[in-house]
């Protein structure tokens, strides 16, 4: 029987990682902007995985889009 390595973050997931500043810039174009501090609250609330690279925090853009969708739905 072959064993399979369980890797929580694949290469595809690594490509999805964006800096909080870049995510904030992207969300500004949606008409429902979110500041970096708001994104940090979503990360804490959702216990999302954050990677620190060269003094910047990176998080999955997909995860933030889901949190953004929930926040917008709560407001409307």
C-alpha positions as CSV (number, residue, x, y, z in Angstrom):
1,X,0.0,0.0,0.0
2,X,1.4,3.4,-1.0
3,X,1.3,6.2,1.4
4,X,0.3,9.7,0.5
5,X,1.8,12.8,1.9
6,X,-0.8,15.2,3.2
7,X,0.1,18.8,2.3
8,X,-2.3,21.4,3.6
9,X,-1.2,24.0,1.0
10,X,-0.6,22.9,-2.6
11,X,1.1,24.9,-5.4
12,X,-2.3,26.0,-6.6
13,X,-3.1,27.4,-3.2
14,X,0.3,29.2,-3.1
15,X,-0.6,31.0,-6.3
16,X,-3.8,32.3,-4.7
17,X,-1.8,34.1,-1.9
18,X,-1.9,37.9,-2.1
19,X,-0.7,40.6,0.2
20,X,-3.3,42.3,2.3
21,X,-2.6,45.6,0.6
22,X,-3.1,44.2,-2.9
23,X,-6.4,42.5,-1.7
24,X,-7.6,45.8,-0.4
25,X,-6.8,47.5,-3.7
26,X,-8.7,44.8,-5.6
27,X,-11.8,45.0,-3.3
28,X,-11.9,48.8,-3.9
29,X,-13.0,48.1,-7.5
30,X,-16.0,46.1,-6.3
31,X,-17.9,49.1,-4.9
32,X,-17.6,47.5,-1.4
33,X,-14.0,48.4,-0.3
34,X,-12.3,46.9,2.7
35,X,-9.3,48.4,4.5
36,X,-6.3,46.3,5.5
37,X,-7.5,46.5,9.1
38,X,-10.9,45.1,8.1
39,X,-9.2,42.3,6.2
40,X,-7.1,41.5,9.3
41,X,-10.4,41.2,11.3
42,X,-11.8,38.8,8.8
43,X,-8.6,36.7,9.0
44,X,-8.9,36.6,12.8
45,X,-12.6,35.8,12.7
46,X,-12.2,33.0,10.2
47,X,-8.9,31.8,11.6
48,X,-7.4,32.0,8.1
49,X,-3.9,30.9,7.2
50,X,-1.5,33.8,6.9
51,X,2.1,33.6,5.5
52,X,4.7,36.3,6.2
53,X,7.1,37.0,3.4
54,X,9.6,39.9,3.3
55,X,7.7,41.8,6.1
56,X,4.3,41.5,4.3
57,X,1.4,39.2,5.3
58,X,-0.2,37.1,2.5
59,X,-3.5,35.3,2.7
60,X,-5.6,33.3,0.2
61,X,-7.5,35.7,-2.1
62,X,-10.3,33.1,-2.3
63,X,-10.7,33.0,1.5
64,X,-10.9,36.7,1.6
65,X,-13.5,36.9,-1.2
66,X,-15.7,34.5,0.8
67,X,-15.3,36.7,3.9
68,X,-16.0,39.7,1.8
69,X,-19.2,38.1,0.4
70,X,-20.4,37.3,3.9
71,X,-19.7,40.9,5.1
72,X,-21.5,42.5,2.2
73,X,-24.5,40.1,2.7
74,X,-24.7,41.1,6.4
75,X,-24.7,44.8,5.5
76,X,-27.4,44.5,2.8
